[in-house]
């Protein structure tokens, strides 16, 4: 709801729980929107999947991302663990990050190989929609994977502002220490 409310405020109107109903569906967002005229939108969408598919299907849509909302980093992903788990599994976690960085770089630098790996693994035939999803995804991958407290500072401030979580500077910095 916060994402919608921030989008509305930025665009000069308001939305509240009184005039929004969330309907639980599956993750076939585009199909659901096409088949059910009572639905106005879909939740938990990612542009590299649903945005690309909506474009492929010729839908007129607004994709509310962190810039349109504004809700900083609301669709960003991060690798998190506890200090105890990191200490117990440091070698495995570091290897996972190293291999992920290497594979990400390989895929970004050689999209043809990325396509081949996907279709070979999924045992599916190449098609225009999945090619577009793969290409859009590749353009979004960030390497190297490194802890970055600055990346999440705006989200930290917003979560404190709306009274979801308050972290001292020490607590916040401890999230990023390896």
Secondary structure, DSSP 4 states (H G I P E B T S, - for coil): -HHHHHHHHHTT----GGG-------S-HHHHHHH-TT----SS--IIIIIHHHHHTT-------HHHHT-TTTT-------HHHHHHHHHHHHHHHHHHHHHHHHHHH-HHHHHHHHHHHHT----HHHHHHHHHHHHH--SS----TGGGHHHHHHHHHTTS----HHHHHHTT--
